[in-house]
Amino acid sequence: MQATNDRVVSIKYVLRDTEGEIIDEISTGEPLQYLHGHDNIIAGLEEALEGHASGDEVKVTLPPEKGYGHYREDLIQTVDRAQFEGIDELETGMSFHAESNEGPMIVTITKIDGDQVTIDGNHVLADQTLDFSVLIVDVREASATELEHGHVHDDDVTAH
């Protein structure tokens, strides 16, 4: 069975930067499962996996526009500390879910100056070229619930 729209794809991968340093990996234990064609992984990787089957190994280098995009200055802003209602201690490096004009996003505090907090909505891997080595472990039909919800449900996983 091939990785195509509406199928659950299980993968193990190693993600490296252009210097060969490992950024992220799932190479042991349970594989990452995603619903193909539903924007559950970055577009460039999903495109590279399209049509591949269980047991295939895929190597792909993704430029920023196919990965997490280019770094955008307009995603940096300074907000009043009052925006973080209910949080007693703020520190640089803390990340929060936020709503934006472009939908939900994760923002990271980059600077605190009194009551002014600078946040950055860029993904930590923005502007980076990404080298993926992927093993497709399994491909299966998605359940009706998974298709309705647009993502994988652990209780719908069956042994293959």
C-alpha positions in Angstrom: 0.0 0.0 0.0 1.3 3.4 -0.9 1.4 6.7 1.0 -1.5 8.7 -0.6 -4.3 10.9 0.7 -6.4 9.6 3.5 -3.9 6.8 4.5 -2.1 6.6 7.8 1.6 6.5 7.3 4.0 5.3 10.0 7.6 6.6 9.7 10.9 6.6 11.5 13.3 9.4 10.5 16.5 11.3 11.2 16.5 15.1 10.6 19.8 16.8 10.1 20.9 20.4 9.4 23.2 21.2 6.4 26.3 20.5 8.6 25.0 16.9 9.3 24.1 17.6 13.0 21.0 15.7 14.1 18.1 18.1 14.9 15.5 15.5 15.6 15.0 11.8 15.2 12.6 9.0 15.7 14.7 5.9 14.9 13.8 3.6 17.7 10.6 2.8 19.6 7.2 3.7 18.1 7.2 5.4 14.7 5.5 8.7 14.0 2.1 8.2 12.5 0.3 10.9 10.4 -2.7 11.1 8.2 -1.4 11.7 4.7 -2.9 14.7 2.8 -4.2 16.5 5.9 -1.3 18.9 6.7 -0.1 16.9 9.7 3.6 17.1 8.7 5.5 19.7 6.7 4.4 19.9 3.1 7.8 19.2 1.5 8.2 16.0 3.5 4.7 14.9 2.7 5.3 15.5 -1.0 8.5 13.5 -0.9 6.7 10.5 0.7 3.8 10.5 -1.7 3.5 7.2 -3.6 6.1 5.4 -1.4 5.3 2.1 0.3 6.1 0.3 3.5 9.8 -0.6 3.6 10.9 2.3 1.3 13.7 4.6 2.4 13.4 8.2 1.3 16.1 10.8 1.5 15.1 14.4 0.8 16.7 17.8 1.3 14.1 20.5 1.8 14.7 24.3 1.3 13.1 26.6 3.8 10.1 27.2 1.6 9.3 23.5 1.7 10.0 23.2 5.4 9.2 25.8 8.1 9.5 28.8 5.8 11.7 31.8 5.8 12.4 33.9 8.9 9.8 36.7 9.0 10.5 39.9 10.9 6.7 40.6 11.0 6.3 37.7 13.3 8.2 39.5 16.0 6.3 41.9 18.3 6.4 43.5 21.7 3.3 43.0 23.8 2.4 44.1 27.3 3.0 41.6 30.1 -0.7 41.7 30.9 -1.2 39.5 27.8 0.2 36.6 29.9 -2.6 36.7 32.4 -2.3 33.9 35.1 1.4 33.3 34.5 3.4 34.5 37.5 7.0 34.0 36.2 7.9 34.8 32.6 11.4 33.9 31.2 13.0 34.2 27.9 12.8 30.9 26.0 9.2 30.1 27.2 6.8 29.2 24.5 3.0 29.7 24.3 0.2 28.9 22.0 -1.3 32.1 20.5 -4.0 33.0 18.0 -3.0 35.2 15.1 -4.4 36.5 11.8 -2.9 33.4 10.2 -4.4 31.0 12.7 -2.9 29.3 15.8 0.8 29.5 16.3 3.5 29.0 18.9 5.3 32.1 20.1 8.5 32.2 22.1 9.6 34.9 24.5 12.9 36.4 23.3 13.2 39.5 25.5 11.6 40.9 28.7 12.1 44.6 29.4 9.9 45.6 32.4 6.3 45.2 31.4 7.2 44.8 27.7 7.6 41.2 26.4 9.1 40.5 22.9 7.7 37.4 21.3 8.7 35.6 18.1 6.2 33.6 16.1 8.8 32.1 13.8 9.4 28.3 14.0 12.7 27.5 15.5 13.7 25.8 12.2 12.6 28.8 10.0 15.2 29.6 7.3 16.9 26.2 7.6 17.5 23.7 4.9 16.4 20.3 6.3 17.9 16.9 5.4 15.5 14.0 6.1 16.3 10.3 6.0 13.0 8.5 6.4 12.0 4.8 6.6 8.3 4.1 5.9 7.4 1.5 8.5 3.8 1.0 7.5 0.9 2.4 5.4 -2.7 1.6 6.2 -6.2 2.7 5.4 -7.5 5.4 7.8 -10.5 4.8 9.9 -13.7 6.8 9.5 -13.0 8.6 12.7 -9.5 9.5 11.7 -10.8 10.9 8.4 -13.5 12.8 10.1 -11.0 14.4 12.6 -8.2 14.8 10.2 -5.5 13.1 12.3 -4.5 9.6 13.6 -6.2 8.1 16.6 -4.1 5.7 18.7 -7.1 3.5 19.4 -7.6 3.0 15.7 -4.2 1.5 15.2 -4.2 -2.1 14.2 -1.2 -4.5 14.0 0.2 -5.1 10.5 
